[in-house]
Amino acid sequence: MAKEDRIAFITGANKGIGLETARGLGRMGIAVLIGSRDEANGRAAADRLRGEGIVGVESIRFDVTRPDDHHAVARYLEDRHGRLDILVNNAGVALDEADFGDPRGANTVSTVTPEVLRATFETNVFGVVALTQALLPLIRKSPAGRIVNLSSILGSLSLHSDPSSPIYNMKAFAYDASKTALNAFTVHLAHDLRGTSIKVNSAHPGWVKTDMGGKAAPMELSEGGKTSVQLATLPEGGPTGGFFHLGESLPW
Ligand SMILES: NC(=O)c1ccc[n+]([C@@H]2O[C@H](COP(=O)([O-])OP(=O)(O)OC[C@H]3O[C@@H](n4cnc5c(N)ncnc54)[C@H](OP(=O)(O)O)[C@@H]3O)[C@@H](O)[C@H]2O)c1
């Protein structure tokens, strides 16, 4: 299938890694639907990409925590495109208020509030599962469906348990646990979809300079969409049910 014929939906694509992913896929000639909680921000992001010469960009107001929005985007895609080729579950929050590098941060596992835990899981896990379920019938209509779940190296239990790992002391519980749960979703969904042409993978984009990643992050935003774009455009023989950063496998 030619890239020009594909349609991708990216959640939280009005800024940061999501917008960068939209830019990367758009430059490849893939039509992109930008999901944005704020309608005007989504329109502005789409205009920006069009201004860069990227065609086939659309935007839709979309909040991953709202079931009505899941059904609205499914209807939109059904009506305009008849299917979905690429779903990038990019929208995410880090509400822990913890400095990821400071184990004494406000919301360690012994201090995190149930509200922060619930709100984090609502966006980073429950919303992602429900949205994916709502869109699966459309993804099944694609000859080569791709689902990318924006996880984080901070979701890796193996690395969190290893005192020599660089993330050993970065323990913001709500965020980390939500990404671990998202990784479980990747593994279970890939198993569910075995025997189909659909591939599901978790992405660690790197520690990227965004509103979430902060200014101290070593990776420039222009690099931040690369892992998502790679996994969204995997060839037929590519992996499924994996966890990757720039083509390298990460431990669960
Ligand atoms: N930056 C990093 O170093 C890093 C590292 C590992 C993983 N990640 C993951 O990469 C993804 C993108 O992060 P980022 O760094 O680009 O963060 P960001 O700049 O804060 O952008 C997050 C995006 O998610 C959207 N969003 C938040 N809650 C939403 C909701 N309920 N419904 C729909 N959209 C929602 C935001 O919308 P608004 O503009 O309306 O707030 C924004 O568009 C996240 O899943 C994050 O966990 C990032």
PDBQT file of the ligand as one rigid body, heavy atoms in Angstrom, charges set to zero:
ROOT
HETATM    1  N1  LIG A 301       9.139  14.105  26.731  1.00  0.00    +0.000 N 
HETATM    2  C1  LIG A 301       9.721  13.016  27.139  1.00  0.00    +0.000 C 
HETATM    3  O1  LIG A 301      10.907  13.029  27.518  1.00  0.00    +0.000 OA
HETATM    4  C2  LIG A 301       8.985  11.698  27.156  1.00  0.00    +0.000 A 
HETATM    5  C3  LIG A 301       9.691  10.548  27.547  1.00  0.00    +0.000 A 
HETATM    6  C4  LIG A 301       9.056   9.321  27.549  1.00  0.00    +0.000 A 
HETATM    7  C5  LIG A 301       7.725   9.241  27.144  1.00  0.00    +0.000 A 
HETATM    8  N2  LIG A 301       7.042  10.362  26.789  1.00  0.00    +0.000 N 
HETATM    9  C6  LIG A 301       5.632  10.206  26.390  1.00  0.00    +0.000 C 
HETATM   10  O2  LIG A 301       5.434  10.792  25.118  1.00  0.00    +0.000 OA
HETATM   11  C7  LIG A 301       4.083  11.277  24.995  1.00  0.00    +0.000 C 
HETATM   12  C8  LIG A 301       4.099  12.727  24.536  1.00  0.00    +0.000 C 
HETATM   13  O3  LIG A 301       4.769  13.491  25.544  1.00  0.00    +0.000 OA
HETATM   14  P1  LIG A 301       5.329  14.970  25.321  1.00  0.00    +0.000 P 
HETATM   15  O4  LIG A 301       6.664  15.002  25.970  1.00  0.00    +0.000 OA
HETATM   16  O5  LIG A 301       5.162  15.396  23.913  1.00  0.00    +0.000 OA
HETATM   17  O6  LIG A 301       4.330  15.769  26.288  1.00  0.00    +0.000 OA
HETATM   18  P2  LIG A 301       3.631  17.194  26.128  1.00  0.00    +0.000 P 
HETATM   19  O7  LIG A 301       4.465  18.151  25.371  1.00  0.00    +0.000 OA
HETATM   20  O8  LIG A 301       3.185  17.530  27.522  1.00  0.00    +0.000 OA
HETATM   21  O9  LIG A 301       2.343  16.845  25.232  1.00  0.00    +0.000 OA
HETATM   22  C9  LIG A 301       1.351  15.993  25.715  1.00  0.00    +0.000 C 
HETATM   23  C10 LIG A 301       0.201  15.989  24.741  1.00  0.00    +0.000 C 
HETATM   24  O10 LIG A 301      -0.835  15.139  25.290  1.00  0.00    +0.000 OA
HETATM   25  C11 LIG A 301      -2.038  15.887  25.296  1.00  0.00    +0.000 C 
HETATM   26  N3  LIG A 301      -2.965  15.421  26.319  1.00  0.00    +0.000 N 
HETATM   27  C12 LIG A 301      -2.811  15.372  27.667  1.00  0.00    +0.000 A 
HETATM   28  N4  LIG A 301      -3.928  14.893  28.238  1.00  0.00    +0.000 NA
HETATM   29  C13 LIG A 301      -4.789  14.619  27.238  1.00  0.00    +0.000 A 
HETATM   30  C14 LIG A 301      -6.097  14.123  27.187  1.00  0.00    +0.000 A 
HETATM   31  N5  LIG A 301      -6.797  13.812  28.290  1.00  0.00    +0.000 N 
HETATM   32  N6  LIG A 301      -6.679  13.937  25.968  1.00  0.00    +0.000 NA
HETATM   33  C15 LIG A 301      -6.019  14.261  24.839  1.00  0.00    +0.000 A 
HETATM   34  N7  LIG A 301      -4.786  14.776  24.819  1.00  0.00    +0.000 NA
HETATM   35  C16 LIG A 301      -4.184  14.951  26.014  1.00  0.00    +0.000 A 
HETATM   36  C17 LIG A 301      -1.606  17.324  25.534  1.00  0.00    +0.000 C 
HETATM   37  O11 LIG A 301      -2.641  18.206  25.223  1.00  0.00    +0.000 OA
HETATM   38  P3  LIG A 301      -2.688  19.732  25.795  1.00  0.00    +0.000 P 
HETATM   39  O12 LIG A 301      -1.784  20.538  24.908  1.00  0.00    +0.000 OA
HETATM   40  O13 LIG A 301      -4.125  20.092  25.681  1.00  0.00    +0.000 OA
HETATM   41  O14 LIG A 301      -2.206  19.687  27.222  1.00  0.00    +0.000 OA
HETATM   42  C18 LIG A 301      -0.430  17.380  24.571  1.00  0.00    +0.000 C 
HETATM   43  O15 LIG A 301      -0.893  17.522  23.248  1.00  0.00    +0.000 OA
HETATM   44  C19 LIG A 301       3.447  11.062  26.376  1.00  0.00    +0.000 C 
HETATM   45  O16 LIG A 301       2.676   9.894  26.371  1.00  0.00    +0.000 OA
HETATM   46  C20 LIG A 301       4.653  10.913  27.304  1.00  0.00    +0.000 C 
HETATM   47  O17 LIG A 301       4.341  10.172  28.462  1.00  0.00    +0.000 OA
HETATM   48  C21 LIG A 301       7.642  11.584  26.788  1.00  0.00    +0.000 A 
ENDROOT
TORSDOF 0
